Amino acid sequence: MLSNNSVVHVKLISIPYYLTHPYADSRKRARKKWRQSPKGKAWDKKYGQRPAVKARRKELYIQRLIRECANER
């Protein structure tokens, strides 16, 4: 049993990109199917209207404009 004062050290292992979870492709297909369903489309629309999401998209839009202007010069 661990006391409150004990410290547990955990070594984090990075998994190479080619060793993905066995169900990763299935989950990806399921998410895509759900997002294209009426319920998923409604959720996506509501999510895009959140103030935090709008602010993040606006910031990315401004950064993209700045990058494009810098590339034209």
VMD Tcl script that builds the backbone (N, CA, C; Angstrom):
set m [mol new atoms 219]
animate dup $m
set s [atomselect $m all]
$s set {name element resname resid chain x y z} {
  {N N MET 1 A 0.845 -1.187 0.000}
  {CA C MET 1 A 0.000 0.000 0.000}
  {C C MET 1 A 0.887 1.245 0.000}
  {N N LEU 2 A 0.534 2.233 -0.794}
  {CA C LEU 2 A 1.294 3.465 -0.872}
  {C C LEU 2 A 0.803 4.458 0.171}
  {N N SER 3 A 1.749 5.094 0.829}
  {CA C SER 3 A 1.347 6.150 1.746}
  {C C SER 3 A 1.199 7.446 0.958}
  {N N ASN 4 A 0.691 8.462 1.580}
  {CA C ASN 4 A 0.476 9.745 0.904}
  {C C ASN 4 A 1.788 10.430 0.549}
  {N N ASN 5 A 2.880 10.086 1.226}
  {CA C ASN 5 A 4.162 10.747 1.002}
  {C C ASN 5 A 5.008 10.055 -0.069}
  {N N SER 6 A 4.612 8.890 -0.507}
  {CA C SER 6 A 5.440 8.161 -1.457}
  {C C SER 6 A 5.281 8.730 -2.865}
  {N N VAL 7 A 6.350 8.604 -3.635}
  {CA C VAL 7 A 6.366 9.104 -5.003}
  {C C VAL 7 A 6.486 7.917 -5.936}
  {N N VAL 8 A 5.664 7.888 -6.937}
  {CA C VAL 8 A 5.715 6.814 -7.913}
  {C C VAL 8 A 6.331 7.377 -9.182}
  {N N HIS 9 A 7.386 6.744 -9.651}
  {CA C HIS 9 A 8.043 7.163 -10.879}
  {C C HIS 9 A 7.560 6.282 -12.013}
  {N N VAL 10 A 7.100 6.910 -13.067}
  {CA C VAL 10 A 6.608 6.180 -14.224}
  {C C VAL 10 A 7.428 6.606 -15.425}
  {N N LYS 11 A 7.943 5.642 -16.137}
  {CA C LYS 11 A 8.706 5.944 -17.336}
  {C C LYS 11 A 7.745 5.976 -18.514}
  {N N LEU 12 A 7.690 7.092 -19.201}
  {CA C LEU 12 A 6.817 7.230 -20.358}
  {C C LEU 12 A 7.514 6.662 -21.582}
  {N N ILE 13 A 6.808 5.838 -22.283}
  {CA C ILE 13 A 7.356 5.214 -23.477}
  {C C ILE 13 A 6.664 5.828 -24.678}
  {N N SER 14 A 7.445 6.333 -25.605}
  {CA C SER 14 A 6.840 6.875 -26.821}
  {C C SER 14 A 6.651 5.732 -27.814}
  {N N ILE 15 A 5.464 5.641 -28.352}
  {CA C ILE 15 A 5.133 4.588 -29.294}
  {C C ILE 15 A 5.386 5.113 -30.703}
  {N N PRO 16 A 6.130 4.388 -31.507}
  {CA C PRO 16 A 6.356 4.835 -32.887}
  {C C PRO 16 A 5.038 4.961 -33.648}
  {N N TYR 17 A 5.023 5.885 -34.612}
  {CA C TYR 17 A 3.789 6.162 -35.343}
  {C C TYR 17 A 3.266 4.948 -36.082}
  {N N TYR 18 A 4.112 4.010 -36.437}
  {CA C TYR 18 A 3.661 2.857 -37.209}
  {C C TYR 18 A 3.073 1.766 -36.324}
  {N N LEU 19 A 3.183 1.891 -34.999}
  {CA C LEU 19 A 2.562 0.930 -34.095}
  {C C LEU 19 A 1.319 1.562 -33.480}
  {N N THR 20 A 0.261 1.620 -34.238}
  {CA C THR 20 A -0.964 2.235 -33.757}
  {C C THR 20 A -1.839 1.184 -33.094}
  {N N HIS 21 A -2.891 1.637 -32.480}
  {CA C HIS 21 A -3.834 0.743 -31.822}
  {C C HIS 21 A -4.524 -0.118 -32.877}
  {N N PRO 22 A -4.797 -1.385 -32.564}
  {CA C PRO 22 A -5.414 -2.267 -33.565}
  {C C PRO 22 A -6.766 -1.763 -34.080}
  {N N TYR 23 A -7.497 -1.023 -33.233}
  {CA C TYR 23 A -8.828 -0.559 -33.638}
  {C C TYR 23 A -8.812 0.863 -34.182}
  {N N ALA 24 A -7.643 1.446 -34.397}
  {CA C ALA 24 A -7.562 2.853 -34.808}
  {C C ALA 24 A -8.308 3.116 -36.110}
  {N N ASP 25 A -8.147 2.257 -37.099}
  {CA C ASP 25 A -8.818 2.470 -38.386}
  {C C ASP 25 A -10.323 2.353 -38.245}
  {N N SER 26 A -10.769 1.387 -37.457}
  {CA C SER 26 A -12.199 1.195 -37.242}
  {C C SER 26 A -12.807 2.409 -36.542}
  {N N ARG 27 A -12.099 2.918 -35.539}
  {CA C ARG 27 A -12.592 4.098 -34.816}
  {C C ARG 27 A -12.644 5.312 -35.729}
  {N N LYS 28 A -11.627 5.452 -36.579}
  {CA C LYS 28 A -11.592 6.576 -37.518}
  {C C LYS 28 A -12.791 6.521 -38.456}
  {N N ARG 29 A -13.095 5.337 -38.982}
  {CA C ARG 29 A -14.252 5.185 -39.870}
  {C C ARG 29 A -15.549 5.486 -39.120}
  {N N ALA 30 A -15.655 5.034 -37.880}
  {CA C ALA 30 A -16.860 5.267 -37.085}
  {C C ALA 30 A -17.055 6.757 -36.808}
  {N N ARG 31 A -15.954 7.461 -36.472}
  {CA C ARG 31 A -16.060 8.911 -36.238}
  {C C ARG 31 A -16.496 9.632 -37.498}
  {N N LYS 32 A -15.936 9.231 -38.638}
  {CA C LYS 32 A -16.306 9.864 -39.910}
  {C C LYS 32 A -17.782 9.630 -40.219}
  {N N LYS 33 A -18.232 8.397 -40.002}
  {CA C LYS 33 A -19.634 8.066 -40.260}
  {C C LYS 33 A -20.547 8.873 -39.343}
  {N N TRP 34 A -20.162 8.992 -38.059}
  {CA C TRP 34 A -20.983 9.729 -37.110}
  {C C TRP 34 A -21.031 11.212 -37.466}
  {N N ARG 35 A -19.874 11.793 -37.862}
  {CA C ARG 35 A -19.847 13.215 -38.199}
  {C C ARG 35 A -20.716 13.525 -39.409}
  {N N GLN 36 A -20.913 12.544 -40.304}
  {CA C GLN 36 A -21.727 12.759 -41.490}
  {C C GLN 36 A -23.211 12.463 -41.238}
  {N N SER 37 A -23.531 11.937 -40.045}
  {CA C SER 37 A -24.931 11.669 -39.717}
  {C C SER 37 A -25.608 12.980 -39.321}
  {N N PRO 38 A -26.940 13.031 -39.337}
  {CA C PRO 38 A -27.629 14.271 -38.940}
  {C C PRO 38 A -27.272 14.716 -37.522}
  {N N LYS 39 A -27.157 13.761 -36.597}
  {CA C LYS 39 A -26.809 14.090 -35.216}
  {C C LYS 39 A -25.391 14.670 -35.134}
  {N N GLY 40 A -24.459 14.084 -35.891}
  {CA C GLY 40 A -23.076 14.568 -35.902}
  {C C GLY 40 A -22.972 15.946 -36.541}
  {N N LYS 41 A -23.727 16.164 -37.613}
  {CA C LYS 41 A -23.710 17.477 -38.271}
  {C C LYS 41 A -24.260 18.551 -37.343}
  {N N ALA 42 A -25.315 18.205 -36.587}
  {CA C ALA 42 A -25.890 19.171 -35.644}
  {C C ALA 42 A -24.890 19.500 -34.540}
  {N N TRP 43 A -24.195 18.467 -34.044}
  {CA C TRP 43 A -23.192 18.693 -33.007}
  {C C TRP 43 A -22.077 19.577 -33.542}
  {N N ASP 44 A -21.624 19.310 -34.758}
  {CA C ASP 44 A -20.536 20.062 -35.356}
  {C C ASP 44 A -20.910 21.535 -35.518}
  {N N LYS 45 A -22.157 21.788 -35.908}
  {CA C LYS 45 A -22.619 23.165 -36.076}
  {C C LYS 45 A -22.638 23.886 -34.728}
  {N N LYS 46 A -23.166 23.220 -33.697}
  {CA C LYS 46 A -23.209 23.821 -32.358}
  {C C LYS 46 A -21.793 24.068 -31.831}
  {N N TYR 47 A -20.898 23.119 -32.078}
  {CA C TYR 47 A -19.515 23.247 -31.605}
  {C C TYR 47 A -18.842 24.454 -32.248}
  {N N GLY 48 A -19.071 24.645 -33.534}
  {CA C GLY 48 A -18.464 25.770 -34.244}
  {C C GLY 48 A -18.970 27.114 -33.775}
  {N N GLN 49 A -20.109 27.148 -33.114}
  {CA C GLN 49 A -20.684 28.410 -32.637}
  {C C GLN 49 A -20.241 28.769 -31.221}
  {N N ARG 50 A -19.438 27.911 -30.580}
  {CA C ARG 50 A -18.956 28.208 -29.231}
  {C C ARG 50 A -17.982 29.388 -29.290}
  {N N PRO 51 A -18.042 30.293 -28.308}
  {CA C PRO 51 A -17.165 31.464 -28.323}
  {C C PRO 51 A -15.671 31.119 -28.350}
  {N N ALA 52 A -15.272 30.115 -27.597}
  {CA C ALA 52 A -13.853 29.741 -27.559}
  {C C ALA 52 A -13.388 29.212 -28.909}
  {N N VAL 53 A -14.245 28.455 -29.570}
  {CA C VAL 53 A -13.896 27.889 -30.869}
  {C C VAL 53 A -13.842 28.993 -31.918}
  {N N LYS 54 A -14.800 29.920 -31.859}
  {CA C LYS 54 A -14.793 31.045 -32.790}
  {C C LYS 54 A -13.520 31.872 -32.637}
  {N N ALA 55 A -13.115 32.124 -31.386}
  {CA C ALA 55 A -11.912 32.919 -31.140}
  {C C ALA 55 A -10.673 32.195 -31.663}
  {N N ARG 56 A -10.600 30.882 -31.456}
  {CA C ARG 56 A -9.447 30.113 -31.928}
  {C C ARG 56 A -9.377 30.113 -33.449}
  {N N ARG 57 A -10.518 29.943 -34.100}
  {CA C ARG 57 A -10.542 29.953 -35.572}
  {C C ARG 57 A -10.179 31.324 -36.126}
  {N N LYS 58 A -10.649 32.374 -35.455}
  {CA C LYS 58 A -10.326 33.724 -35.897}
  {C C LYS 58 A -8.820 33.964 -35.782}
  {N N GLU 59 A -8.216 33.515 -34.676}
  {CA C GLU 59 A -6.782 33.679 -34.486}
  {C C GLU 59 A -5.996 32.918 -35.555}
  {N N LEU 60 A -6.416 31.704 -35.869}
  {CA C LEU 60 A -5.749 30.924 -36.918}
  {C C LEU 60 A -5.900 31.594 -38.282}
  {N N TYR 61 A -7.070 32.173 -38.538}
  {CA C TYR 61 A -7.317 32.876 -39.793}
  {C C TYR 61 A -6.368 34.068 -39.936}
  {N N ILE 62 A -6.211 34.827 -38.861}
  {CA C ILE 62 A -5.319 35.994 -38.887}
  {C C ILE 62 A -3.876 35.548 -39.106}
  {N N GLN 63 A -3.465 34.483 -38.418}
  {CA C GLN 63 A -2.099 33.977 -38.595}
  {C C GLN 63 A -1.861 33.508 -40.024}
  {N N ARG 64 A -2.858 32.867 -40.620}
  {CA C ARG 64 A -2.725 32.406 -42.005}
  {C C ARG 64 A -2.600 33.595 -42.955}
  {N N LEU 65 A -3.395 34.647 -42.722}
  {CA C LEU 65 A -3.294 35.855 -43.557}
  {C C LEU 65 A -1.902 36.470 -43.454}
  {N N ILE 66 A -1.362 36.529 -42.255}
  {CA C ILE 66 A -0.034 37.100 -42.059}
  {C C ILE 66 A 1.011 36.275 -42.800}
  {N N ARG 67 A 0.912 34.924 -42.695}
  {CA C ARG 67 A 1.855 34.060 -43.388}
  {C C ARG 67 A 1.767 34.234 -44.905}
  {N N GLU 68 A 0.537 34.342 -45.432}
  {CA C GLU 68 A 0.357 34.511 -46.869}
  {C C GLU 68 A 0.927 35.834 -47.352}
  {N N CYS 69 A 0.712 36.891 -46.566}
  {CA C CYS 69 A 1.264 38.190 -46.927}
  {C C CYS 69 A 2.787 38.163 -46.897}
  {N N ALA 70 A 3.353 37.457 -45.934}
  {CA C ALA 70 A 4.818 37.364 -45.828}
  {C C ALA 70 A 5.399 36.571 -47.009}
  {N N ASN 71 A 4.671 35.583 -47.474}
  {CA C ASN 71 A 5.145 34.758 -48.598}
  {C C ASN 71 A 5.083 35.507 -49.920}
  {N N GLU 72 A 4.179 36.479 -50.037}
  {CA C GLU 72 A 4.038 37.223 -51.295}
  {C C GLU 72 A 5.188 38.179 -51.520}
  {N N ARG 73 A 5.831 38.574 -50.452}
  {CA C ARG 73 A 6.919 39.558 -50.565}
  {C C ARG 73 A 8.183 38.944 -51.039}
}
mol reanalyze $m
mol bondsrecalc $m
mol representation Tube
mol addrep $m
